Amino acid sequence: MTSQNNNIPRTKINTKFCLNLGIVYKESIKKMLKTPLPYIALIVSILVCLISFILLPIVTSYGQPIDSYYEKPYWVVITMQGSWVTFALVGALIGETNAIPNEQIYFLSKPLKRSTFLIGKCLSSLTISICIALVSLFILFGVAISEGITWKINIFTREANPFSIFGSYLIILIFASCITTVWRYQTKGGIWLIACFSLVLIYIIIYPMLQTKLSDNDDPLGKIARFWWLLLPIIIFTPLTIIGISVGSYVFMKQEIES
């Protein structure tokens, strides 16, 4: 009897948490879709992908078959640089759009925990960011399929496996969208957007400069350099994301909400 009585409140709490989380999540998605920034982020994402995946190969082919571009080692570098920067910008823009300081007064005036509110906000930011990123990936796969190089291009060789590629995509989206969402309630607009975008930009500039063999497909050191180049975003940005969200959430829980 005691164990059954103890389970009843727990079930009610879990149900209430899911319902409140769903309310914050749905309302946040609706409000974001009514603002122009998500659509601007989508347009930017599409333009970057069209330039790096289609226009650049046409311009640099110099009369040669376009598919020869996708067989060259620097295809990995250009593709990943364009994708990482785009996803960092997209995630940060969505997080900035979703976190409205005045909105927390409305939500937190209801019987709603701050943690539930923040989780719902982060999940909604990440959802929109992933949807926009998927458009970019569809363009990438469309090019690969049309050129008949779906599993032959360099980004899918042993030194650049799909786990590293999509893992880096996901962690950058989580890093940019969630950290910007959490910290927007404590800081002025644009600060964390610039910070998240700059950190990703610094990485894609510095690492290739340190690894001169990054685009050398014949040298074993070039393969190792590209392997770590794709894996390091997961290693670097995962702890940064955990620390950034944890500290930001703690500050958010402790701050006073002005009515």
Secondary structure, 3 states (H helix, E strand, C coil): CHHHHHHHHHHHHHHHHHHHHHHHHHHHHHHHHCCCHHHHHHHHHHHHHHHHHHHHHHHHCCCCCHHHHHHCCHHHHHHHHHHHHHHHHHHHHHHHHHCCCCHHHHHHCCCCCHHHHHHHHHHHHHHHHHHHHHHHHHHHHHHHHHCCCCCCCHHHCCCCCHHHHHHHHHHHHHHHHHHHHHHCCCCCCCHHHHHHHHHHHHHHHHHHHHCCCCCCCCCHHHHHHHHHHHHHHHHHHHHHHHHHHHHHHHHHHHCCCCC
